[in-house]
Amino acid sequence: MIITLMGVTGSGKTTVGLLLAKRLDWEFSDADDFHSAANKDKMHHGIPLTDADRIPWLAAIHDYLALAASERRSIVLGCSALKQSYRERLFHGLDARLVYLKGSYELIDRRLQQRKGHFADDQILAAQFADLQEPTDAVVVDISGEPAQIVDEICSRLNLPATA
């Protein structure tokens, strides 16, 4: 099974994803790891990525997920997946569950200001909120709670075991 936690930067995809994967005893993968060096350089300089920048990135993630599915590996993926077209590319032909980690701009901005050593800043956050197309086919989870509570909510909503 593939569960993708989507949302803008700072929404908790990695924090919640790691906790969820640990609870389920599944693999966790961070979509940021699939970016090219050029994309990472742009982001580190506060330059938002274009759709053209994202096409090879989305293809690499899809290939990884397709391989995992063919090997019957269960994956929790943290991926922004901001636009419907991105999600269509990512999950084409795959059985994946989408969880939208939803929070206000103000909450996420506060979280980003507390982060150390991460590339995301106000410009990236504003660009991601501008690009965000909220999904209509996802489990929507409010991110104002603690990470463990968010994991509990995801497990409950997806009928997954509360403990591994």
C-alpha positions in Angstrom: 0.0 0.0 0.0 1.1 3.6 -0.7 0.1 6.4 1.6 1.1 9.9 0.5 1.1 12.8 2.9 0.7 15.9 0.9 0.7 19.6 1.7 2.8 22.7 1.6 6.2 23.0 3.1 6.0 23.0 6.9 2.8 21.1 7.0 4.5 18.1 8.7 4.9 15.7 5.9 8.3 14.4 7.1 7.6 14.6 10.8 4.2 12.9 10.6 5.3 10.6 7.8 8.2 9.2 9.8 6.0 8.6 12.8 3.3 7.0 10.7 5.8 4.7 8.9 7.3 3.7 12.3 3.9 2.9 13.7 3.0 0.8 10.7 6.5 -0.7 10.3 6.6 0.6 6.7 9.2 2.4 4.7 9.2 6.2 4.7 10.4 8.2 1.7 10.7 12.0 1.4 10.0 13.3 -2.1 12.6 16.0 -1.6 15.2 13.3 -1.9 14.2 12.8 -5.6 14.9 16.4 -6.6 17.9 17.0 -9.0 20.8 19.0 -7.8 19.6 21.9 -9.9 16.2 21.9 -8.2 17.8 21.7 -4.8 20.0 24.6 -5.6 17.1 26.7 -6.7 15.1 26.0 -3.6 18.1 26.7 -1.3 18.3 30.1 -3.0 14.6 30.8 -2.4 13.6 30.3 -6.1 10.3 28.5 -6.5 10.3 25.6 -8.9 8.4 25.7 -12.1 6.2 22.9 -13.5 9.0 22.1 -16.0 11.4 21.7 -13.0 9.1 19.2 -11.4 8.4 16.9 -14.4 11.5 14.7 -14.0 11.1 14.8 -10.2 7.5 13.5 -10.5 8.6 10.8 -13.0 11.3 9.6 -10.6 8.9 9.4 -7.7 6.3 7.6 -9.8 9.0 5.1 -10.9 10.0 4.5 -7.3 6.4 4.0 -6.2 5.6 1.7 -9.1 8.7 -0.5 -8.2 7.6 -0.6 -4.6 4.1 -1.6 -5.5 5.4 -4.3 -7.8 7.5 -5.6 -4.9 4.5 -5.4 -2.6 6.4 -2.9 -0.3 4.3 -0.6 1.8 5.4 3.0 1.6 4.6 6.3 3.4 5.6 9.1 1.0 5.9 12.7 2.1 5.4 14.9 -1.0 3.9 18.3 -1.6 1.9 17.2 -4.6 0.4 20.6 -4.8 -1.4 20.4 -8.1 -3.9 17.9 -9.4 -1.8 17.4 -12.5 1.2 16.4 -10.2 -0.9 13.9 -8.3 -2.2 12.4 -11.6 1.5 11.9 -12.7 2.6 10.5 -9.4 -0.2 8.0 -8.9 -1.0 7.0 -12.5 -1.8 3.3 -12.4 -1.1 2.9 -8.7 -3.3 2.2 -5.7 -2.4 5.0 -3.4 -4.2 6.8 -0.5 -3.8 10.5 -0.3 -3.8 12.4 3.0 -3.9 16.2 2.8 -2.1 17.8 5.8 -4.1 21.0 6.0 -3.2 24.1 8.0 -3.5 27.9 7.8 -0.8 30.0 6.3 -0.2 31.7 9.7 0.3 28.3 11.5 2.7 27.0 8.9 4.6 30.3 8.7 5.2 30.2 12.4 6.5 26.6 12.2 8.9 27.6 9.4 10.3 30.5 11.4 11.1 28.0 14.2 13.0 25.6 11.8 16.7 25.6 11.5 18.7 24.4 8.5 15.7 24.0 6.1 15.6 25.6 2.7 12.0 26.8 2.9 11.2 30.5 3.6 8.4 32.9 3.2 8.8 33.1 -0.6 8.6 29.3 -1.0 5.6 29.1 1.4 3.8 31.9 -0.5 4.5 30.3 -3.8 3.3 26.9 -2.6 0.0 28.3 -1.2 -0.5 30.1 -4.5 0.1 26.8 -6.4 -1.9 24.6 -4.0 -5.0 22.9 -5.6 -6.7 21.3 -2.7 -7.6 17.7 -3.5 -11.2 16.5 -3.6 -10.2 12.8 -3.3 -8.0 12.9 -0.1 -8.5 12.3 3.6 -8.1 15.9 5.0 -6.4 16.1 8.4 -6.0 19.3 10.4 -2.4 19.8 11.4 -2.9 22.0 14.4 -2.5 19.1 16.8 0.6 17.2 17.9 2.2 14.9 15.4 1.2 11.7 17.3 -2.4 12.9 17.3 -2.3 13.5 13.6 -0.9 10.0 13.1 -3.8 8.6 15.3 -6.3 10.5 13.1 -4.7 9.2 9.8 -4.8 5.6 11.1 -8.4 6.0 12.2 -9.5 7.6 8.9 -7.7 5.0 6.8 -8.7 2.0 9.0 -5.1 1.2 9.7 -3.9 -0.4 13.0 -3.5 2.1 15.8 -0.2 0.3 16.7 2.1 -1.9 14.6 
